[in-house]
């Protein structure tokens, strides 16, 4: 019984955290970001997940935070990708 109560508390706290800090509030936005990133065949899963999570504003910022992207995408293509992701974010 105690374990169930603790588990429910953890789930509730996690949901509260995600409601406050999630960058994408709607399921459709999350799915759109996943589709955009899935098309990036030159990036590995870790790089895609980091781009979706960090939501960098510039190509330079992305390359600093995710060094393995360097050499895989030129700045213009990376910036275009970041701009597409940014359009799906909700700034509330």
C-alpha positions as protocol buffer text, in pm:
chain_id: "A"
residue {
  index: 1
  type: UNK
  ca { x: 0 y: 0 z: 0 }
}
residue {
  index: 2
  type: UNK
  ca { x: 280 y: 243 z: 88 }
}
residue {
  index: 3
  type: UNK
  ca { x: 457 y: 168 z: -240 }
}
residue {
  index: 4
  type: UNK
  ca { x: 140 y: 245 z: -439 }
}
residue {
  index: 5
  type: UNK
  ca { x: 92 y: 576 z: -258 }
}
residue {
  index: 6
  type: UNK
  ca { x: 456 y: 671 z: -321 }
}
residue {
  index: 7
  type: UNK
  ca { x: 429 y: 572 z: -687 }
}
residue {
  index: 8
  type: UNK
  ca { x: 116 y: 785 z: -731 }
}
residue {
  index: 9
  type: UNK
  ca { x: 295 y: 1079 z: -569 }
}
residue {
  index: 10
  type: UNK
  ca { x: 590 y: 1039 z: -806 }
}
residue {
  index: 11
  type: UNK
  ca { x: 359 y: 1028 z: -1108 }
}
residue {
  index: 12
  type: UNK
  ca { x: 171 y: 1336 z: -987 }
}
residue {
  index: 13
  type: UNK
  ca { x: 493 y: 1530 z: -925 }
}
residue {
  index: 14
  type: UNK
  ca { x: 627 y: 1428 z: -1266 }
}
residue {
  index: 15
  type: UNK
  ca { x: 309 y: 1545 z: -1438 }
}
residue {
  index: 16
  type: UNK
  ca { x: 325 y: 1878 z: -1254 }
}
residue {
  index: 17
  type: UNK
  ca { x: 688 y: 1923 z: -1353 }
}
residue {
  index: 18
  type: UNK
  ca { x: 615 y: 1849 z: -1719 }
}
residue {
  index: 19
  type: UNK
  ca { x: 318 y: 2086 z: -1724 }
}
residue {
  index: 20
  type: UNK
  ca { x: 541 y: 2367 z: -1606 }
}
residue {
  index: 21
  type: UNK
  ca { x: 863 y: 2298 z: -1794 }
}
residue {
  index: 22
  type: UNK
  ca { x: 768 y: 2112 z: -2112 }
}
residue {
  index: 23
  type: UNK
  ca { x: 854 y: 2300 z: -2428 }
}
residue {
  index: 24
  type: UNK
  ca { x: 580 y: 2142 z: -2634 }
}
residue {
  index: 25
  type: UNK
  ca { x: 238 y: 2152 z: -2470 }
}
residue {
  index: 26
  type: UNK
  ca { x: 29 y: 1975 z: -2734 }
}
residue {
  index: 27
  type: UNK
  ca { x: 60 y: 1616 z: -2849 }
}
residue {
  index: 28
  type: UNK
  ca { x: 42 y: 1729 z: -3213 }
}
residue {
  index: 29
  type: UNK
  ca { x: 346 y: 1952 z: -3162 }
}
residue {
  index: 30
  type: UNK
  ca { x: 547 y: 1669 z: -3009 }
}
residue {
  index: 31
  type: UNK
  ca { x: 453 y: 1440 z: -3296 }
}
residue {
  index: 32
  type: UNK
  ca { x: 546 y: 1707 z: -3551 }
}
residue {
  index: 33
  type: UNK
  ca { x: 889 y: 1751 z: -3390 }
}
residue {
  index: 34
  type: UNK
  ca { x: 938 y: 1374 z: -3392 }
}
residue {
  index: 35
  type: UNK
  ca { x: 852 y: 1364 z: -3765 }
}
residue {
  index: 36
  type: UNK
  ca { x: 1089 y: 1651 z: -3844 }
}
residue {
  index: 37
  type: UNK
  ca { x: 1374 y: 1488 z: -3652 }
}
residue {
  index: 38
  type: UNK
  ca { x: 1304 y: 1145 z: -3801 }
}
residue {
  index: 39
  type: UNK
  ca { x: 1381 y: 1291 z: -4144 }
}
residue {
  index: 40
  type: UNK
  ca { x: 1733 y: 1387 z: -4031 }
}
residue {
  index: 41
  type: UNK
  ca { x: 1904 y: 1068 z: -4145 }
}
residue {
  index: 42
  type: UNK
  ca { x: 2248 y: 1220 z: -4100 }
}
residue {
  index: 43
  type: UNK
  ca { x: 2199 y: 1250 z: -3723 }
}
residue {
  index: 44
  type: UNK
  ca { x: 2204 y: 970 z: -3466 }
}
residue {
  index: 45
  type: UNK
  ca { x: 1923 y: 919 z: -3214 }
}
residue {
  index: 46
  type: UNK
  ca { x: 2113 y: 1096 z: -2934 }
}
residue {
  index: 47
  type: UNK
  ca { x: 2165 y: 1409 z: -3146 }
}
residue {
  index: 48
  type: UNK
  ca { x: 1800 y: 1413 z: -3249 }
}
residue {
  index: 49
  type: UNK
  ca { x: 1682 y: 1377 z: -2892 }
}
residue {
  index: 50
  type: UNK
  ca { x: 1912 y: 1656 z: -2778 }
}
residue {
  index: 51
  type: UNK
  ca { x: 1788 y: 1889 z: -3052 }
}
residue {
  index: 52
  type: UNK
  ca { x: 1430 y: 1817 z: -2952 }
}
residue {
  index: 53
  type: UNK
  ca { x: 1500 y: 1862 z: -2583 }
}
residue {
  index: 54
  type: UNK
  ca { x: 1739 y: 2156 z: -2575 }
}
residue {
  index: 55
  type: UNK
  ca { x: 1552 y: 2367 z: -2834 }
}
residue {
  index: 56
  type: UNK
  ca { x: 1858 y: 2568 z: -2928 }
}
residue {
  index: 57
  type: UNK
  ca { x: 1804 y: 2908 z: -3087 }
}
residue {
  index: 58
  type: UNK
  ca { x: 2108 y: 2911 z: -3315 }
}
residue {
  index: 59
  type: UNK
  ca { x: 2318 y: 2662 z: -3507 }
}
residue {
  index: 60
  type: UNK
  ca { x: 2623 y: 2780 z: -3313 }
}
residue {
  index: 61
  type: UNK
  ca { x: 2451 y: 2708 z: -2981 }
}
residue {
  index: 62
  type: UNK
  ca { x: 2348 y: 2362 z: -3101 }
}
residue {
  index: 63
  type: UNK
  ca { x: 2702 y: 2277 z: -3208 }
}
residue {
  index: 64
  type: UNK
  ca { x: 2843 y: 2393 z: -2876 }
}
residue {
  index: 65
  type: UNK
  ca { x: 2592 y: 2190 z: -2674 }
}
residue {
  index: 66
  type: UNK
  ca { x: 2598 y: 1888 z: -2909 }
}
residue {
  index: 67
  type: UNK
  ca { x: 2955 y: 1877 z: -3045 }
}
residue {
  index: 68
  type: UNK
  ca { x: 2896 y: 1559 z: -3247 }
}
residue {
  index: 69
  type: UNK
  ca { x: 2674 y: 1757 z: -3488 }
}
residue {
  index: 70
  type: UNK
  ca { x: 2976 y: 1950 z: -3611 }
}
residue {
  index: 71
  type: UNK
  ca { x: 3052 y: 1846 z: -3967 }
}
residue {
  index: 72
  type: UNK
  ca { x: 2721 y: 1665 z: -4014 }
}
residue {
  index: 73
  type: UNK
  ca { x: 2514 y: 1972 z: -4102 }
}
residue {
  index: 74
  type: UNK
  ca { x: 2614 y: 2311 z: -4232 }
}
residue {
  index: 75
  type: UNK
  ca { x: 2500 y: 2614 z: -4035 }
}
residue {
  index: 76
  type: UNK
  ca { x: 2220 y: 2709 z: -4278 }
}
residue {
  index: 77
  type: UNK
  ca { x: 2062 y: 2362 z: -4275 }
}
residue {
  index: 78
  type: UNK
  ca { x: 2094 y: 2330 z: -3900 }
}
residue {
  index: 79
  type: UNK
  ca { x: 1944 y: 2676 z: -3846 }
}
residue {
  index: 80
  type: UNK
  ca { x: 1653 y: 2587 z: -4074 }
}
residue {
  index: 81
  type: UNK
  ca { x: 1590 y: 2273 z: -3870 }
}
residue {
  index: 82
  type: UNK
  ca { x: 1605 y: 2468 z: -3543 }
}
residue {
  index: 83
  type: UNK
  ca { x: 1364 y: 2729 z: -3681 }
}
residue {
  index: 84
  type: UNK
  ca { x: 1114 y: 2456 z: -3774 }
}
residue {
  index: 85
  type: UNK
  ca { x: 1131 y: 2315 z: -3422 }
}
residue {
  index: 86
  type: UNK
  ca { x: 1099 y: 2662 z: -3268 }
}
residue {
  index: 87
  type: UNK
  ca { x: 778 y: 2728 z: -3462 }
}
residue {
  index: 88
  type: UNK
  ca { x: 618 y: 2435 z: -3280 }
}
residue {
  index: 89
  type: UNK
  ca { x: 713 y: 2552 z: -2932 }
}
residue {
  index: 90
  type: UNK
  ca { x: 462 y: 2729 z: -2714 }
}
residue {
  index: 91
  type: UNK
  ca { x: 588 y: 3025 z: -2521 }
}
residue {
  index: 92
  type: UNK
  ca { x: 343 y: 3045 z: -2235 }
}
